[in-house]
Amino acid sequence: MNTSQLKLNYSIGNFSDIKSLDDKTKEDLLFKILAEMSKDKNSSTFREGVTLGVLGKEQSVTKLGYDSDKEPIEVKPKNLSSNSDKKFDGSGNFSDFTWARHQKYKNDDVKMIVSGFLDGKLTFVLSFNYNESDFTKEIERQLTKHLPNGDEKTRYVRSVKFGYRHFFKSESFKVEYLCPEIVNYERKFTKPFYSVIIKNESN
């Protein structure tokens, strides 16, 4: 049985064939399924859950608001392939953003979490407060550029981007987790960003 057959059997309720598998096959299939989920380019749900798990937080069940149902948390995970030329730079983005959503995030005092996965493996987790002045100034700069007159019906900013330079000097900035083998992946980080997270690791 391969992973496709496993998914099919599970989806149609054919559990007997799954239960009849020997332990070694079940183990192999489990690791293959986890690998697929962690590398899935079309879904960040798995990576959000892993990131929150490292922080001891529970992932949202509803997925209608923030990434945690218990507190206002926004997780921005990035997944890179070791075969690509792209590098981790501490960046993230908000999709379909508006002034109203920005104000809500400020009012709710949202906690921002930025994480990086290489081929599905977690390499780092950073945190900072949404309300940090350098960060909100950058968000507002982009909102002002695209929505200079405030929110308009059916209009929004397709993508509001940010980078590590917009939060790493803030008081709330913290390196929550670094992979023990982080030095082996240095080539997949921009030099300035790598320097910042290594420097702040013990803070």
C-alpha positions in Angstrom: 0.0 0.0 0.0 1.3 3.5 -0.9 0.2 6.9 0.5 -2.3 7.4 -2.2 -4.0 4.1 -1.5 -3.8 4.8 2.3 -5.6 8.2 1.7 -8.3 6.5 -0.4 -8.9 3.7 2.0 -9.2 6.2 4.9 -11.5 8.5 2.9 -14.0 5.8 1.9 -14.0 4.3 5.4 -12.1 1.1 4.5 -10.2 0.8 7.8 -9.8 -2.9 7.7 -7.1 -2.8 5.1 -5.2 -0.2 7.1 -5.5 -2.1 10.3 -4.1 -5.2 8.6 -0.8 -3.6 7.7 2.2 -4.6 9.7 3.9 -2.1 12.1 6.8 -1.4 9.8 4.6 -0.5 6.8 2.4 1.7 9.0 5.5 3.5 10.3 6.8 4.0 6.8 3.5 5.4 5.6 3.2 7.7 8.6 6.6 9.3 7.8 5.7 9.6 4.1 2.4 11.3 4.9 4.1 13.7 7.4 6.7 14.5 4.8 4.0 15.3 2.2 2.1 17.5 4.6 5.1 19.5 5.7 6.2 20.2 2.1 2.8 20.9 0.7 3.2 24.3 -1.1 -0.5 24.9 -1.3 -1.3 24.6 2.4 0.4 26.2 5.4 -1.9 24.6 8.0 0.6 21.9 8.9 3.4 24.4 9.3 1.3 26.8 11.3 0.4 23.9 13.7 4.1 22.9 14.1 5.1 26.5 14.7 2.4 27.0 17.4 3.3 23.6 18.9 6.9 24.8 19.5 5.5 27.7 21.5 3.1 25.5 23.4 0.1 27.1 21.8 -3.0 25.4 20.3 -3.8 25.8 16.7 -7.2 27.2 15.7 -9.9 24.7 14.9 -12.2 27.1 13.1 -9.6 28.9 10.9 -12.0 31.8 10.6 -9.9 34.3 12.5 -6.5 34.2 14.1 -4.3 31.1 14.0 -5.2 30.3 17.6 -8.7 30.3 19.0 -7.4 31.2 22.5 -5.4 34.3 21.8 -4.8 36.7 18.9 -1.8 35.1 17.1 -0.8 35.4 13.4 1.7 32.8 12.2 3.6 33.5 9.0 5.5 30.3 8.0 7.7 30.2 5.0 8.7 26.9 3.3 11.7 26.7 1.0 13.3 24.0 -1.0 17.0 23.2 -0.7 17.0 23.1 -4.5 15.7 26.6 -4.9 17.7 29.9 -5.0 15.4 31.5 -2.6 16.6 32.3 0.9 15.1 33.0 4.3 15.0 36.8 5.0 12.5 37.0 7.8 9.8 38.3 5.5 6.0 37.7 5.5 2.8 39.2 4.1 -0.8 39.8 4.8 -3.3 39.0 1.9 -6.3 41.2 1.1 -5.5 43.8 3.7 -7.5 46.8 4.7 -7.3 49.7 7.2 -10.1 48.1 9.2 -8.2 44.8 9.5 -5.1 46.8 10.5 -7.0 48.6 13.2 -8.4 45.3 14.5 -4.9 43.8 14.8 -3.8 46.9 16.7 -6.7 46.8 19.0 -6.3 43.1 19.7 -2.6 43.5 20.3 -1.8 40.6 18.0 1.3 38.5 18.5 3.2 37.9 15.3 5.1 34.7 14.7 7.5 34.2 11.8 8.9 30.8 11.1 11.0 29.1 8.4 10.9 25.5 7.1 13.5 24.0 4.8 12.2 21.0 2.9 9.5 20.8 5.5 11.9 20.9 8.5 11.5 23.7 11.0 14.6 25.9 11.2 13.6 29.0 13.2 10.7 30.7 15.0 10.6 34.4 15.8 8.0 36.5 17.6 7.2 40.2 18.1 4.2 42.4 18.8 2.1 43.7 15.9 2.0 47.1 17.6 5.7 47.8 17.4 6.1 51.2 15.9 8.5 50.3 13.1 6.3 47.4 12.0 3.0 49.4 12.0 4.6 52.3 10.2 5.5 49.9 7.3 2.1 48.4 7.2 0.5 51.9 7.2 2.9 53.1 4.5 1.6 50.4 2.2 -2.0 50.9 3.1 -1.6 54.7 2.5 -0.1 54.0 -0.9 -2.9 51.7 -2.1 -5.8 53.0 -0.1 -5.0 56.7 0.4 -8.6 57.7 1.2 -9.2 54.9 3.6 -11.2 51.7 3.0 -13.4 51.5 -0.1 -16.0 48.9 -0.7 -14.7 45.9 -2.6 -11.2 47.3 -2.5 -8.2 46.0 -0.5 -4.5 45.6 -0.7 -3.7 42.3 -2.3 -0.5 41.8 -0.4 1.1 43.9 2.4 4.7 42.7 2.9 7.2 43.1 5.7 10.7 42.0 6.5 12.9 41.5 9.5 14.1 45.1 9.4 10.6 46.2 10.4 10.7 44.3 13.7 14.1 43.1 14.8 15.0 46.2 16.7 11.8 46.2 18.7 11.6 45.4 22.5 9.3 42.5 21.9 11.4 40.7 19.3 12.5 37.3 20.4 14.1 34.2 18.8 11.8 31.5 20.1 13.5 28.5 18.4 16.5 27.7 16.3 17.2 24.3 14.8 20.2 22.7 16.5 21.8 22.2 13.1 21.1 25.8 12.0 24.8 26.3 11.0 24.4 23.6 8.4 21.6 25.7 6.7 23.4 29.1 6.8 23.6 29.2 3.0 19.8 29.3 2.9 19.6 32.5 4.8 20.5 36.0 3.7 23.6 37.1 5.6 22.0 40.0 7.5 19.0 38.0 8.6 21.2 35.0 9.7 23.4 37.4 11.7 20.4 38.9 13.5 18.8 35.6 14.6 22.2 34.1 15.7 23.0 37.3 17.7 19.6 37.3 19.4 19.4 33.5 20.0 20.1 33.8 23.7 18.0 36.9 24.3 
